[in-house]
Amino acid sequence: MKVTIDSFGTTPSGEIVERYILDNDRGITVELITFGATIMKISTPDCGGNIGDITIGFDTLEEYLTKNHHFGSIVGRYANRIEHASFKLGGTTYHLDQNNGANHIHGGSRGFDKYVWSAHVVEGKESASVIMQHISPDGDMGFPGTLSVQVAYTLDRMDTLTIDYSAFTDAPTVLNLTNHTYFNLSGELGSDISDHVLTVHADDYIPIKENSIPTEEAPLPVEGSAMDLTMPTTIGDIIHKKEPQILYAGGLDHTYVLSKSHDNIVRLAAMLTHPVSGRSLSIATSEPGIQVYTANNLDNITTYRDNVHVPKHGAIAFEAQHFPNSPNRPDFPSTTLTPEHTYTQKTKYTFNKVITSCNVK
């Protein structure tokens, strides 16, 4: 396994940002930067052996500093939304940064995606890892407790990228971490994902109000609704439905409830396939939910890597996480972390080629 390290630039405050490139010698490379502990680029072969870029990102650090909307980054302290940007814990009400109307989203206006993380490499014969670390001080964006976070990205020879998260706190707090990589398996960034085929292994989902906060009756069964992805479904057949849940979000931007019977056990959550290129991606996680987001807010105006403009629905993100607004919903799985416990999460992305549907040379 091969790891290459170079400089990606310097922040205005003088912090050096490093780039790490993991290469498994099977055509898969993963480029990481320490700004936001970000997956900058993933390249994989199609069924004809042609290497293509399958993620959205930028060419320069300046663009990550000024344009970044969590592209590939670690999101924290709290992925997704907390209603009214507040929650009560141990009898105290904590008021958070309001950065989504009256609500809080993705850790606030300066979440974990906007810090330079420390990093080191662990190399092995069958895999290589980049381990990144960050300390979030007490009161950061309104959250209590000093939090120490570690995220390990590991690429192996089985074509799997594993993200291992761990964290501990010195005082009770809430925590919900995820990675926010945007995928387009076609290898043609700038196209939309209408021709991708999606399966989500979930019988229930979290319905949302117009402000994207979960409804009071959440979760609900997917059966009989537009949200049913238990069988392979072409994304273009979903995102343009005139159903309230799709209209609220402008596509998919919903948490799917994964199996409840195996807490902390990694299980298959979703599979994405692009029949034309033959690329396939499976996502497995230990988290109770996965947010499926069809890039409903991309505008075809912002310039991304290689001077590409990405349209609305030009990518899809799979955010393994707990449920939105959990600190205010005692009926949801708890996101409370205390000093006696360590937060852990494992999420795996496995890159496959579907030879039987290959339409490229």
Stockholm file with secondary structure:
# STOCKHOLM 1.0

chainA/1-361         MKVTIDSFGTTPSGEIVERYILDNDRGITVELITFGATIMKISTPDCGGNIGDITIGFDTLEEYLTKNHHFGSIVGRYANRIEHASFKLGGTTYHLDQNNGANHIHGGSRGFDKYVWSAHVVEGKESASVIMQHISPDGDMGFPGTLSVQVAYTLDRMDTLTIDYSAFTDAPTVLNLTNHTYFNLSGELGSDISDHVLTVHADDYIPIKENSIPTEEAPLPVEGSAMDLTMPTTIGDIIHKKEPQILYAGGLDHTYVLSKSHDNIVRLAAMLTHPVSGRSLSIATSEPGIQVYTANNLDNITTYRDNVHVPKHGAIAFEAQHFPNSPNRPDFPSTTLTPEHTYTQKTKYTFNKVITSCNVK
#=GR chainA/1-361 SS CEEEEEEEEECTTSCEEEEEEEECSSSCEEEEETBTTEEEEEEEECTTSCEEECBCCCSSHHHHHHHCSSTTCEECSBCSEEGGGEEEETTEEEECCCCBTTBEETTCTTCGGGSBCEEEEEECSSEEEEEEEEEECTTGGGCCSCEEEEEEEEEETTSEEEEEEEEEESSCEECBCEECCEECTTSCTTSCSTTCEEEECCSEECCBCTTSCBCTTCCEECTTSTTCCSSCEEGGGTTTCCCHHHHHHTSCEEEEECCSSSTTCCEEEEEEEETTTTEEEEEEESSSEEEEECCTTCCSCSEEGGGEECCTTSCEEEEEECCTTGGGCTTSCCCEECTTSCEEEEEEEEEEECGGGCCCC
#=GC SS_cons         CEEEEEEEEECTTSCEEEEEEEECSSSCEEEEETBTTEEEEEEEECTTSCEEECBCCCSSHHHHHHHCSSTTCEECSBCSEEGGGEEEETTEEEECCCCBTTBEETTCTTCGGGSBCEEEEEECSSEEEEEEEEEECTTGGGCCSCEEEEEEEEEETTSEEEEEEEEEESSCEECBCEECCEECTTSCTTSCSTTCEEEECCSEECCBCTTSCBCTTCCEECTTSTTCCSSCEEGGGTTTCCCHHHHHHTSCEEEEECCSSSTTCCEEEEEEEETTTTEEEEEEESSSEEEEECCTTCCSCSEEGGGEECCTTSCEEEEEECCTTGGGCTTSCCCEECTTSCEEEEEEEEEEECGGGCCCC
//
